[in-house]
């Protein structure tokens, strides 16, 4: 994992342990699979609804919650 990106590492970890808890925030718990699915849903929405292109940078402005990690991924 020395020269890999965080999203590549996360995809690999999701394949290995899809049902392990990946995120705990207050009363929210998400498995690697759930977190990966939500991140992919957001990515598809950005592409289809807002025409965001691969490798295009976008800004994040969020409160401290579980959505931060979804957006980063």
GIGIQUI-V486215 format. One record per run of one state. SS is the DSSP state (helix for helix, strand for strand, loop for the rest). FROM is the first residue (numbers start at 0). TO is the last residue. If there is no record, write none. Layout:
SS_FROM_TO ; SS_FROM_TO
This chain:
loop_0_4 ; helix_5_15 ; loop_16_19 ; strand_20_24 ; loop_25_26 ; strand_27_30 ; helix_31_49 ; loop_50_65 ; helix_66_71 ; loop_72_72
